Each structure stands twice: as structure tokens, then as C-alpha cells.
């Protein structure tokens, strides 16, 4: 099962990082290149435990929908989401936020682990090895960097009202 792991220090308080990571509005800003929009479930604001969101986006020239549910949440240090409907066979996305308690700068270590399975047997595995994993890594890194950028500047105020 493929895994994508991301981790970085963010010079911002843990609650801000946590909230930006679950912001529907920031997610849409960070995925503008795929024209991703929330079309059902929670469509703006901060998503919470037990809530779903259905995203519609264009990937590989195909307009598709993906529905996820927030399964677990321990504010402000952890939440996870799982695909309930979409193009993957499955995926599970964990988001961890570890405050740097020794820092005067209120730093947070932000970590994500994205685990997924592809459909279509051996053809899906070949597609994953050749294209999908690299594509998903770039997609998640871009989103991760956007969260960091907003958290470390005053831009966070535009999405966390």
C-alpha cells in the first residue's frame, strides 16, 4: 500500500495550524489548479469530526468527485479523514500537530501521512508507480506548503474568521 509522508516545522501556534488544515476554504485556495470545489456536505468553514465533504475536481483531464469523512479528531493535535466514495480503492489521511513546548516562537511540527490503494489490479499498480504517486505527492506538498504559508503570515486571518 503506497504511503506519502510529509513533515515540517511551522512558525505558528498549534491551534492555527490545526484549524487551517481542516479549513474547507483554504483547501479550495490550495487546490485551485485542479479547480477543486466542495459540492456537498460541509462546503465552507472548518470541518469537524463525523462531517463529510464531497470534492469535485479535475485530475488527469477527468472531472471527478471524492467524498471523505472526518473519522477521528483530537483538537488541536490530530485528525484523520477517510475516503468513503471516489476514484481510489481506499485512502486514509492522518494529520498530526505537535507543539514545540520549548519554543518561544510558538512553533508546531506538522505531519501528514497519506495511505492509499488503487483500483484496477496490476494496471492500477503500474499507473501508481509510473504516474499517480508522484502526482499525489506534488498535490499534497503544494497543499502542505500553502497551509504553512498562511499559518506563518497574516493570511490565516482571511480564512479563519
C-alpha beads as a LAMMPS data file, in Angstrom:
LAMMPS data file: protein, C-alpha beads

161 atoms
160 bonds

1 atom types
1 bond types

-500.0 500.0 xlo xhi
-500.0 500.0 ylo yhi
-500.0 500.0 zlo zhi

Masses

1 110.0

Atoms # bond

1 1 1 0.000 0.000 0.000
2 1 1 1.597 3.325 -1.079
3 1 1 2.288 5.957 1.578
4 1 1 3.174 9.634 1.362
5 1 1 4.771 11.196 4.440
6 1 1 5.208 14.952 4.920
7 1 1 6.592 16.816 7.922
8 1 1 7.825 20.341 8.576
9 1 1 8.193 22.950 11.294
10 1 1 5.687 25.772 11.120
11 1 1 6.359 29.027 12.913
12 1 1 2.791 29.343 14.192
13 1 1 0.672 28.140 17.112
14 1 1 -0.648 24.586 17.013
15 1 1 -4.322 25.643 17.029
16 1 1 -3.822 27.835 13.966
17 1 1 -2.107 25.005 12.056
18 1 1 -4.823 22.552 13.094
19 1 1 -7.632 24.871 12.019
20 1 1 -6.018 25.821 8.705
21 1 1 -5.563 22.128 7.881
22 1 1 -9.279 21.477 8.299
23 1 1 -10.418 24.659 6.559
24 1 1 -12.590 23.904 3.540
25 1 1 -11.926 27.430 2.238
26 1 1 -8.120 27.124 2.387
27 1 1 -8.302 23.683 0.792
28 1 1 -10.089 25.202 -2.211
29 1 1 -7.497 28.010 -2.433
30 1 1 -4.643 25.498 -2.306
31 1 1 -6.161 23.260 -4.993
32 1 1 -7.129 25.959 -7.488
33 1 1 -5.003 24.271 -10.179
34 1 1 -7.465 21.351 -10.251
35 1 1 -10.491 23.633 -9.843
36 1 1 -11.381 21.705 -6.696
37 1 1 -14.604 22.805 -5.023
38 1 1 -16.675 21.473 -2.151
39 1 1 -20.035 20.493 -3.638
40 1 1 -21.774 18.579 -0.836
41 1 1 -21.603 18.034 2.906
42 1 1 -19.533 20.698 4.638
43 1 1 -18.791 23.237 1.901
44 1 1 -17.123 26.067 3.847
45 1 1 -15.603 26.835 7.220
46 1 1 -13.939 24.257 9.451
47 1 1 -14.825 20.592 9.055
48 1 1 -15.356 18.620 12.259
49 1 1 -15.497 15.047 13.474
50 1 1 -18.165 12.972 11.758
51 1 1 -18.703 15.533 8.993
52 1 1 -18.280 14.765 5.312
53 1 1 -17.242 16.838 2.337
54 1 1 -17.557 15.939 -1.317
55 1 1 -14.868 17.468 -3.501
56 1 1 -15.221 17.894 -7.237
57 1 1 -12.015 18.392 -9.219
58 1 1 -10.294 17.698 -12.497
59 1 1 -7.473 15.170 -12.310
60 1 1 -5.922 13.624 -15.407
61 1 1 -8.388 15.576 -17.594
62 1 1 -11.341 13.869 -15.888
63 1 1 -13.883 15.717 -13.735
64 1 1 -14.492 13.527 -10.689
65 1 1 -15.919 13.567 -7.185
66 1 1 -14.435 12.298 -3.949
67 1 1 -16.229 12.137 -0.588
68 1 1 -14.316 11.982 2.698
69 1 1 -15.408 11.769 6.324
70 1 1 -13.506 13.095 9.319
71 1 1 -13.225 9.918 11.389
72 1 1 -11.116 10.981 14.351
73 1 1 -10.327 14.332 15.895
74 1 1 -8.408 15.395 18.983
75 1 1 -8.208 19.179 18.898
76 1 1 -5.651 20.660 18.339
77 1 1 -3.220 17.783 17.805
78 1 1 -4.779 15.256 15.425
79 1 1 -7.462 14.427 12.912
80 1 1 -7.916 11.826 10.219
81 1 1 -10.071 11.543 7.162
82 1 1 -11.063 8.531 5.104
83 1 1 -12.449 8.308 1.604
84 1 1 -15.982 6.930 1.542
85 1 1 -16.553 7.359 -2.199
86 1 1 -14.209 8.161 -5.059
87 1 1 -11.650 7.032 -7.603
88 1 1 -9.275 5.352 -5.150
89 1 1 -9.924 1.849 -3.883
90 1 1 -9.340 3.444 -0.462
91 1 1 -7.395 6.170 1.278
92 1 1 -6.688 7.248 4.825
93 1 1 -5.146 10.641 5.629
94 1 1 -3.708 11.442 9.062
95 1 1 -2.847 14.995 10.179
96 1 1 -0.690 15.475 13.308
97 1 1 0.253 18.725 15.037
98 1 1 2.926 18.680 17.725
99 1 1 3.511 21.952 19.576
100 1 1 7.153 22.773 20.293
101 1 1 6.753 23.381 24.003
102 1 1 10.315 24.670 24.408
103 1 1 9.958 27.344 21.761
104 1 1 9.199 30.988 22.435
105 1 1 8.100 31.286 18.807
106 1 1 5.085 29.001 19.253
107 1 1 6.325 26.546 16.616
108 1 1 4.424 23.462 15.539
109 1 1 5.626 20.312 13.854
110 1 1 3.019 19.499 11.239
111 1 1 2.976 15.929 9.889
112 1 1 0.761 14.160 7.377
113 1 1 0.583 10.513 6.388
114 1 1 -1.488 9.676 3.317
115 1 1 -2.035 5.964 2.690
116 1 1 -3.976 4.739 -0.319
117 1 1 -4.893 1.799 -2.508
118 1 1 -5.518 1.963 -6.230
119 1 1 -8.220 0.028 -8.080
120 1 1 -7.826 -1.993 -11.295
121 1 1 -5.352 -4.607 -10.075
122 1 1 -1.986 -4.738 -11.812
123 1 1 -2.916 -1.923 -14.217
124 1 1 -3.675 0.343 -11.257
125 1 1 -0.359 -0.581 -9.622
126 1 1 1.555 0.207 -12.812
127 1 1 -0.261 3.554 -13.132
128 1 1 0.569 4.283 -9.490
129 1 1 4.268 3.519 -9.932
130 1 1 4.589 5.457 -13.166
131 1 1 2.368 8.478 -12.501
132 1 1 -0.027 8.555 -9.545
133 1 1 2.311 8.523 -6.529
134 1 1 4.408 11.365 -7.945
135 1 1 1.242 13.306 -8.834
136 1 1 -0.310 12.814 -5.381
137 1 1 2.957 13.766 -3.662
138 1 1 3.136 17.045 -5.606
139 1 1 -0.545 17.702 -4.896
140 1 1 -0.161 17.120 -1.138
141 1 1 3.131 19.053 -0.901
142 1 1 1.552 22.084 -2.600
143 1 1 -1.364 21.998 -0.149
144 1 1 1.018 21.489 2.805
145 1 1 3.138 24.494 1.734
146 1 1 0.019 26.641 1.382
147 1 1 -1.057 25.793 4.945
148 1 1 2.439 26.681 6.187
149 1 1 2.460 29.959 4.218
150 1 1 -0.935 31.016 5.589
151 1 1 -0.034 29.973 9.151
152 1 1 3.243 31.904 9.193
153 1 1 1.803 35.122 7.751
154 1 1 -1.256 37.226 8.366
155 1 1 -3.050 35.413 5.513
156 1 1 -4.546 32.991 8.044
157 1 1 -6.938 35.755 9.050
158 1 1 -8.610 35.615 5.625
159 1 1 -9.838 32.031 6.140
160 1 1 -10.123 31.743 9.937
161 1 1 -12.648 34.401 10.857

Bonds

1 1 1 2
2 1 2 3
3 1 3 4
4 1 4 5
5 1 5 6
6 1 6 7
7 1 7 8
8 1 8 9
9 1 9 10
10 1 10 11
11 1 11 12
12 1 12 13
13 1 13 14
14 1 14 15
15 1 15 16
16 1 16 17
17 1 17 18
18 1 18 19
19 1 19 20
20 1 20 21
21 1 21 22
22 1 22 23
23 1 23 24
24 1 24 25
25 1 25 26
26 1 26 27
27 1 27 28
28 1 28 29
29 1 29 30
30 1 30 31
31 1 31 32
32 1 32 33
33 1 33 34
34 1 34 35
35 1 35 36
36 1 36 37
37 1 37 38
38 1 38 39
39 1 39 40
40 1 40 41
41 1 41 42
42 1 42 43
43 1 43 44
44 1 44 45
45 1 45 46
46 1 46 47
47 1 47 48
48 1 48 49
49 1 49 50
50 1 50 51
51 1 51 52
52 1 52 53
53 1 53 54
54 1 54 55
55 1 55 56
56 1 56 57
57 1 57 58
58 1 58 59
59 1 59 60
60 1 60 61
61 1 61 62
62 1 62 63
63 1 63 64
64 1 64 65
65 1 65 66
66 1 66 67
67 1 67 68
68 1 68 69
69 1 69 70
70 1 70 71
71 1 71 72
72 1 72 73
73 1 73 74
74 1 74 75
75 1 75 76
76 1 76 77
77 1 77 78
78 1 78 79
79 1 79 80
80 1 80 81
81 1 81 82
82 1 82 83
83 1 83 84
84 1 84 85
85 1 85 86
86 1 86 87
87 1 87 88
88 1 88 89
89 1 89 90
90 1 90 91
91 1 91 92
92 1 92 93
93 1 93 94
94 1 94 95
95 1 95 96
96 1 96 97
97 1 97 98
98 1 98 99
99 1 99 100
100 1 100 101
101 1 101 102
102 1 102 103
103 1 103 104
104 1 104 105
105 1 105 106
106 1 106 107
107 1 107 108
108 1 108 109
109 1 109 110
110 1 110 111
111 1 111 112
112 1 112 113
113 1 113 114
114 1 114 115
115 1 115 116
116 1 116 117
117 1 117 118
118 1 118 119
119 1 119 120
120 1 120 121
121 1 121 122
122 1 122 123
123 1 123 124
124 1 124 125
125 1 125 126
126 1 126 127
127 1 127 128
128 1 128 129
129 1 129 130
130 1 130 131
131 1 131 132
132 1 132 133
133 1 133 134
134 1 134 135
135 1 135 136
136 1 136 137
137 1 137 138
138 1 138 139
139 1 139 140
140 1 140 141
141 1 141 142
142 1 142 143
143 1 143 144
144 1 144 145
145 1 145 146
146 1 146 147
147 1 147 148
148 1 148 149
149 1 149 150
150 1 150 151
151 1 151 152
152 1 152 153
153 1 153 154
154 1 154 155
155 1 155 156
156 1 156 157
157 1 157 158
158 1 158 159
159 1 159 160
160 1 160 161
